[in-house]
């Protein structure tokens, strides 16, 4: 178990040089954009344009801030994505173009290497108490808004906006959550 504080996240340029990303977590630790197994990051998108292409990677995108965007994925009809939408899963190795709806957005980007891993992203609203089952895989819980108290065995952890909790090789069980927060629960599993 590792708490990843917002102040410690790594800032770096996009692969295509079109903006900046904030890397929350990557595996293996210290991997680069060409050799990661999985990666969780947040990016600010300030203008229309193409997404970076990542061969052999699957991606899930969630809108954290802003009015949303239209995504044209692999030549298909555009998908409208806003803060209220469920996270959107798509291949990261097809051409993707974004058109902003009305101004800058911030997104959450989860990527896994397709031949080794799969992932799932759940948008989770906490208002009071809630139990979150832990799968027998790697999990990351990102606090986007508010504050969440987490009880895990004998440990009590507080996450505020931008903080994350990384649970590697979890062995099942449940997280006890309480507070008022918008969280993203990410599961990463071997295929």
GIQUIMO-V827925 format. One line per field, one symbol per residue. psi: psi as a letter, one per 40 degrees, with the letter a starting at -180 (. if undefined). burial: + if it has 16 or more other ideal C-beta (glycine too) atoms within 10 Angstrom, else -. A space follows every 50 residues. Layout:
BEGIN
psi=???
burial=???
END
This chain:
BEGIN
psi=hhhhideeihhiiideeeaiihhdiihiheiaeeeidihhiiihheiiai iihgheiiihhihdiieaihhhhfeiiihhhideiiihhihefihhhhhi dgaiihihhhiihdediiiihhhhhhgbiihhihifahihhhhdiahhhh hhbeihihhiheiihhhhfifaaihhiiahihihhhhhii.
burial=---+-+--+----+---+--+++++++-----+--++++++++++----- ++-+--++++++++-+-++-+++-------+-+---++-+++---+-+-+ ----++++++++++--+++++-++-+---+-+-++-++++++++-+-+-+ -+------+--++++++--+----+-+++-++++++++---
END
